[in-house]
Amino acid sequence: MAHKLALLVVSFFVFSIVSFQQHCSRQSLFNSKCASCHQGFKAATGPALAGLEQRAKWADHNELLKWMNNPADYISGDAYTKGLMASINQ
């Protein structure tokens, strides 16, 4: 029983570290690529990000990360983001 409890505690500790690292990585990505134009709940240079996952395809975090890591490449192959950029540049 003590062995199982120790395994549970170690598993929880490892999971906590991994989750924290992922959060820091995402926060760093946001700060370096998005924060200069976007805020959470009010429009800035770019639109507010609250409710982002309910807009179009952004519920898929992989799509969002592709966009964040290389917007120009993503836009070139995606009609939705081409339309977003066209409406901003008018």
Number of C-alpha atoms within 10 A of each C-alpha: 6 7 8 9 10 11 12 12 12 12 11 12 12 12 12 12 11 12 12 12 12 12 12 12 12 13 14 13 15 16 12 11 15 14 15 12 12 18 16 13 11 12 13 13 11 14 14 15 14 13 11 14 13 9 10 10 13 15 13 10 11 11 12 16 15 12 17 16 13 11 14 12 11 17 16 10 10 11 11 12 17 15 12 11 12 10 9 10 7 5
